[in-house]
């Protein structure tokens, strides 16, 4: 795994393509060019030094100082360009994903409204109620996306409010399970919740935990293959509460695992199911868990399902 990451970083062409930049605009390629420049500068400095300085140790010291200074400047400059390139890439992805996510519900809204106001098509009361249900569903989809974007924006700006208080984890999870019960039953999915007896309350923001539970539950149900079970377990381990959410869904491929918590990312096997989603849920979940002093990780096999684990400090 480590070797793959290193090789991925060394693959300059792939890195440049991921940013959508030409080689001469790509930070990694510029760093390579600057590295060659540093080597040449060091050689030239050495040749000049041995000509005018008698002590070879002084020559070596001067060459090392010059090379180190050039390397630091090169690294800092390249990192700045890399951050700009990454910001540009994320901006493009943001526009593409948001426009794609909004286009479908907006188109459905337009068609439905046109039908309702059309004089050519006469509809019964029951049919009109069906059209209004379509309007409501698509409006909710757009509202969900906008809410996710607002949360992400506040998290990145460091202004997302956190109002901690003593809360019962079991009560919050049972509330979230009750909210998705009808949705799960419609997909023939059974949700099992198991909490250790006498679980202590934790000091956290209840709204954050609700968002965490809602996103992980929604993913477990949404990406299941129609049927099966979702298992949720909560237990105390030392001074932490340990959570496990297991599904029997489509799973996560090896190449997608390192990207799963990135903004707007959705795996190829998920996209093939054509399920709705903005790719923001797991980014929000990870940010909130870490902000609360916890950590999240997962295990997954394609076609076998996924197990998400996370813990939160009790106090």
C-alpha positions as a printed NumPy array, in Angstrom:
array([[  0.   ,   0.   ,   0.   ],
       [  2.801,   2.412,   0.938],
       [  4.701,   1.529,  -2.245],
       [  1.598,   2.255,  -4.319],
       [  1.245,   5.674,  -2.697],
       [  4.91 ,   6.48 ,  -3.354],
       [  4.659,   5.321,  -6.972],
       [  1.49 ,   7.379,  -7.359],
       [  3.322,  10.482,  -6.18 ],
       [  6.205,   9.754,  -8.569],
       [  3.847,   9.375, -11.524],
       [  4.087,  12.987, -12.618],
       [  1.966,  12.529, -15.747],
       [ -0.917,  11.087, -13.719],
       [ -0.615,  13.872, -11.158],
       [ -0.739,  16.53 , -13.886],
       [ -3.778,  14.895, -15.477],
       [ -5.607,  14.846, -12.148],
       [ -5.204,  18.633, -11.987],
       [ -6.134,  19.062, -15.66 ],
       [ -2.912,  21.005, -16.311],
       [ -0.178,  20.839, -18.908],
       [  3.295,  19.726, -17.807],
       [  4.677,  23.279, -17.656],
       [  1.846,  24.321, -15.335],
       [  1.93 ,  21.195, -13.162],
       [  3.494,  21.629,  -9.653],
       [  5.137,  18.169,  -9.657],
       [  6.793,  18.732, -13.045],
       [  7.98 ,  22.2  , -11.967],
       [  9.442,  20.667,  -8.81 ],
       [ 11.337,  18.146, -10.952],
       [ 12.714,  20.938, -13.143],
       [ 13.71 ,  22.943, -10.086],
       [ 15.41 ,  19.818,  -8.676],
       [ 17.53 ,  19.56 , -11.816],
       [ 18.301,  23.287, -11.489],
       [ 19.389,  22.792,  -7.861],
       [ 21.742,  19.958,  -8.851],
       [ 23.284,  22.043, -11.635],
       [ 23.592,  25.04 ,  -9.294],
       [ 25.334,  22.87 ,  -6.709],
       [ 27.809,  21.567,  -9.296],
       [ 28.535,  25.087, -10.578],
       [ 28.926,  26.38 ,  -7.006],
       [ 31.361,  23.579,  -6.249],
       [ 33.455,  24.252,  -9.351],
       [ 33.602,  27.972,  -8.566],
       [ 34.371,  27.272,  -4.921],
       [ 37.315,  24.936,  -5.556],
       [ 38.772,  27.545,  -7.88 ],
       [ 38.686,  30.459,  -5.419],
       [ 38.71 ,  28.71 ,  -2.022],
       [ 41.569,  26.554,  -0.784],
       [ 39.736,  24.722,   2.002],
       [ 37.504,  21.915,   0.562],
       [ 35.421,  21.777,   3.749],
       [ 34.421,  25.414,   3.322],
       [ 33.567,  24.72 ,  -0.321],
       [ 31.389,  21.761,   0.668],
       [ 29.682,  23.79 ,   3.408],
       [ 28.892,  26.666,   1.012],
       [ 27.519,  24.249,  -1.597],
       [ 25.311,  22.538,   0.998],
       [ 23.973,  25.889,   2.256],
       [ 23.162,  27.058,  -1.288],
       [ 21.518,  23.728,  -2.203],
       [ 19.471,  23.68 ,   1.028],
       [ 18.289,  27.267,   0.514],
       [ 17.292,  26.562,  -3.095],
       [ 15.523,  23.355,  -2.072],
       [ 13.493,  25.123,   0.642],
       [ 12.494,  27.897,  -1.765],
       [ 11.652,  25.325,  -4.436],
       [  9.578,  23.211,  -2.057],
       [  7.648,  26.185,  -0.66 ],
       [  6.939,  27.527,  -4.141],
       [  5.837,  24.143,  -5.46 ],
       [  3.552,  23.55 ,  -2.48 ],
       [  1.91 ,  26.925,  -3.094],
       [  1.312,  26.057,  -6.742],
       [  0.053,  22.621,  -5.705],
       [ -2.506,  24.124,  -3.321],
       [ -3.664,  26.514,  -6.042],
       [ -3.939,  23.646,  -8.545],
       [ -5.861,  21.528,  -6.027],
       [ -8.204,  24.433,  -5.273],
       [ -8.807,  24.899,  -8.999],
       [ -9.5  ,  21.174,  -9.448],
       [-11.898,  21.094,  -6.484],
       [-13.678,  24.188,  -7.813],
       [-14.2  ,  22.5  , -11.182],
       [-15.41 ,  19.31 ,  -9.491],
       [-17.723,  21.36 ,  -7.294],
       [-19.318,  23.08 , -10.283],
       [-19.687,  19.815, -12.212],
       [-21.169,  17.854,  -9.308],
       [-23.49 ,  20.563,  -8.042],
       [-24.766,  21.316, -11.56 ],
       [-25.3  ,  17.586, -12.141],
       [-27.052,  17.097,  -8.805],
       [-29.312,  20.101,  -9.331],
       [-30.052,  19.565, -13.012],
       [-32.097,  16.392, -12.499],
       [-34.465,  17.694,  -9.773],
       [-34.8  ,  21.064, -11.495],
       [-35.709,  19.357, -14.772],
       [-38.274,  17.196, -12.97 ],
       [-39.698,  20.276, -11.276],
       [-39.979,  22.121, -14.576],
       [-41.709,  19.251, -16.371],
       [-44.127,  18.669, -13.511],
       [-45.026,  22.349, -13.195],
       [-45.482,  22.58 , -16.972],
       [-47.862,  19.616, -16.856],
       [-49.853,  21.089, -13.985],
       [-50.283,  24.402, -15.768],
       [-50.836,  22.923, -19.207],
       [-54.302,  23.428, -20.699],
       [-53.771,  20.557, -23.098],
       [-53.492,  17.882, -20.451],
       [-56.402,  17.3  , -18.141],
       [-55.449,  15.456, -15.005],
       [-57.533,  13.934, -12.233],
       [-57.191,  14.954,  -8.601],
       [-55.269,  11.764,  -7.782],
       [-52.869,  12.418, -10.665],
       [-52.302,  15.977,  -9.487],
       [-51.489,  14.662,  -6.016],
       [-48.92 ,  12.391,  -7.617],
       [-47.382,  15.367,  -9.416],
       [-47.242,  17.35 ,  -6.167],
       [-45.456,  14.413,  -4.534],
       [-42.859,  14.594,  -7.328],
       [-42.46 ,  18.322,  -6.686],
       [-41.965,  17.692,  -2.966],
       [-39.422,  14.919,  -3.52 ],
       [-37.276,  16.976,  -5.89 ],
       [-37.478,  20.06 ,  -3.693],
       [-36.265,  17.937,  -0.775],
       [-33.344,  16.65 ,  -2.876],
       [-32.223,  20.191,  -3.654],
       [-32.666,  21.277,  -0.035],
       [-30.558,  18.311,   1.139],
       [-27.738,  19.251,  -1.237],
       [-27.827,  22.916,  -0.193],
       [-27.775,  21.946,   3.502],
       [-24.766,  19.668,   2.904],
       [-22.927,  22.478,   1.116],
       [-23.656,  24.911,   3.961],
       [-22.346,  22.426,   6.545],
       [-19.169,  21.78 ,   4.52 ],
       [-18.571,  25.501,   4.079],
       [-18.922,  26.154,   7.824],
       [-16.659,  23.211,   8.692],
       [-13.906,  24.449,   6.354],
       [-14.18 ,  27.984,   7.718],
       [-14.05 ,  26.671,  11.287],
       [-17.329,  28.367,  12.202],
       [-19.586,  25.324,  12.498],
       [-21.172,  25.669,  15.969],
       [-20.58 ,  22.961,  18.565],
       [-22.845,  23.034,  21.608],
       [-21.778,  20.135,  23.799],
       [-23.999,  18.633,  26.457],
       [-24.559,  15.27 ,  28.126],
       [-26.371,  13.008,  25.676],
       [-27.461,   9.391,  25.447],
       [-25.955,   7.773,  22.351],
       [-28.515,   4.953,  22.388],
       [-31.449,   7.393,  22.39 ],
       [-30.076,   9.328,  19.417],
       [-29.4  ,   6.202,  17.36 ],
       [-32.848,   4.807,  18.139],
       [-34.356,   8.121,  17.022],
       [-32.405,   8.029,  13.743],
       [-33.324,   4.367,  13.157],
       [-36.99 ,   5.198,  13.69 ],
       [-36.699,   7.946,  11.082],
       [-35.372,   5.609,   8.366],
       [-37.405,   2.541,   9.312],
       [-40.005,   2.952,   6.553],
       [-37.271,   3.591,   3.969],
       [-35.378,   0.471,   5.083],
       [-38.488,  -1.711,   5.105],
       [-39.328,  -0.588,   1.565],
       [-35.931,  -1.948,   0.484],
       [-36.408,  -5.133,   2.532],
       [-33.524,  -4.219,   4.857],
       [-33.59 ,  -5.038,   8.563],
       [-31.776,  -2.755,  11.007],
       [-30.34 ,  -4.37 ,  14.152],
       [-29.257,  -2.128,  17.016],
       [-27.265,  -3.483,  19.93 ],
       [-26.053,  -1.257,  22.756],
       [-24.057,  -2.37 ,  25.785],
       [-25.982,  -2.22 ,  29.046],
       [-25.584,   0.9  ,  31.187],
       [-23.754,   2.915,  28.53 ],
       [-22.473,   6.179,  30.001],
       [-23.592,   9.47 ,  28.519],
       [-21.07 ,  11.405,  26.485],
       [-20.38 ,  15.133,  26.397],
       [-20.981,  16.094,  22.766],
       [-23.201,  18.064,  20.416],
       [-26.426,  16.068,  19.837],
       [-26.993,  17.668,  16.413],
       [-23.54 ,  16.513,  15.29 ],
       [-24.165,  12.941,  16.437],
       [-27.518,  12.954,  14.642],
       [-25.824,  14.024,  11.401],
       [-23.139,  11.325,  11.858],
       [-25.713,   8.595,  12.548],
       [-28.021,   9.765,   9.752],
       [-25.274,   9.771,   7.099],
       [-23.81 ,   6.392,   8.049],
       [-27.26 ,   4.801,   8.303],
       [-28.361,   6.304,   4.991],
       [-25.237,   4.984,   3.246],
       [-25.62 ,   1.514,   4.772],
       [-29.23 ,   1.286,   3.578],
       [-28.814,   3.064,   0.245],
       [-25.84 ,   1.032,  -0.945],
       [-27.171,  -2.338,   0.149],
       [-28.177,  -4.65 ,  -2.649],
       [-31.875,  -4.762,  -1.878],
       [-32.388,  -6.912,   1.178],
       [-30.089,  -7.972,   3.974],
       [-29.325,  -6.459,   7.332],
       [-27.584,  -3.432,   8.808],
       [-25.967,  -4.112,  12.189],
       [-25.189,  -1.301,  14.628],
       [-23.248,  -1.911,  17.834],
       [-22.205,   0.501,  20.569],
       [-20.007,  -0.393,  23.525],
       [-17.732,   1.215,  26.093],
       [-13.995,   0.678,  25.708],
       [-11.947,   2.449,  28.345],
       [-12.825,   6.145,  28.286],
       [-14.379,   5.957,  24.811],
       [-17.574,   4.763,  23.178],
       [-16.89 ,   2.46 ,  20.239],
       [-19.328,   2.283,  17.31 ],
       [-19.657,  -0.262,  14.512],
       [-22.036,  -0.004,  11.548],
       [-22.001,  -3.   ,   9.227],
       [-23.871,  -3.513,   5.965],
       [-23.961,  -6.164,   3.243],
       [-23.856,  -3.67 ,   0.392],
       [-21.779,  -3.1  ,  -2.729],
       [-18.549,  -2.498,  -0.8  ],
       [-15.645,  -0.184,  -1.612],
       [-12.932,  -1.032,  -4.15 ],
       [ -9.238,  -0.866,  -3.226],
       [ -8.559,   2.128,  -5.463],
       [-11.478,   4.056,  -3.933],
       [-10.588,   3.416,  -0.291],
       [ -8.042,   6.225,  -0.026],
       [-10.515,   8.725,  -1.503],
       [-13.685,   7.761,   0.324],
       [-13.582,  10.657,   2.832],
       [-12.831,  13.329,   0.232],
       [-15.42 ,  15.918,  -0.711],
       [-17.665,  15.06 ,  -3.666],
       [-16.106,  11.617,  -4.121],
       [-18.375,   8.707,  -5.081],
       [-17.044,   5.264,  -5.985],
       [-17.513,   3.751,  -9.429],
       [-19.55 ,   0.817,  -8.102],
       [-21.819,   3.283,  -6.293],
       [-22.318,   5.386,  -9.421],
       [-23.288,   2.26 , -11.371],
       [-26.218,   1.824,  -8.978],
       [-27.286,   5.371,  -9.93 ],
       [-28.179,   6.218,  -6.368],
       [-28.62 ,   9.821,  -5.341],
       [-25.916,  11.516,  -3.349],
       [-23.579,  14.488,  -3.34 ],
       [-20.429,  12.758,  -2.106],
       [-20.316,  15.066,   0.924],
       [-21.732,  12.818,   3.642],
       [-18.586,  10.945,   4.678],
       [-16.497,  14.134,   4.541],
       [-18.947,  15.731,   6.977],
       [-18.995,  12.617,   9.186],
       [-15.191,  12.436,   9.408],
       [-14.88 ,  16.17 ,  10.122],
       [-17.452,  16.072,  12.925],
       [-16.041,  12.942,  14.549],
       [-12.504,  14.351,  14.543],
       [-13.736,  17.705,  15.833],
       [-15.311,  15.825,  18.757],
       [-11.973,  14.156,  19.549],
       [-12.737,  10.83 ,  17.884],
       [-11.57 ,   8.869,  14.85 ],
       [-13.272,   6.933,  12.042],
       [-12.045,   4.101,   9.804],
       [-13.532,   1.225,   7.827],
       [-13.055,  -2.227,   6.339],
       [-14.676,  -3.237,   3.077],
       [-14.738,  -5.828,   0.304],
       [-16.432,  -5.332,  -3.042],
       [-19.715,  -7.237,  -3.119],
       [-19.395,  -8.228,   0.549],
       [-20.268,  -5.001,   2.321],
       [-18.607,  -2.412,   4.521],
       [-17.968,  -1.994,   8.225],
       [-17.497,   1.554,   9.515],
       [-15.923,   1.996,  12.938],
       [-15.554,   5.136,  14.98 ],
       [-15.09 ,   6.147,  18.586],
       [-15.947,   9.231,  20.617],
       [-14.496,  10.244,  23.981],
       [-16.922,   9.984,  26.902],
       [-15.787,  13.316,  28.322]])
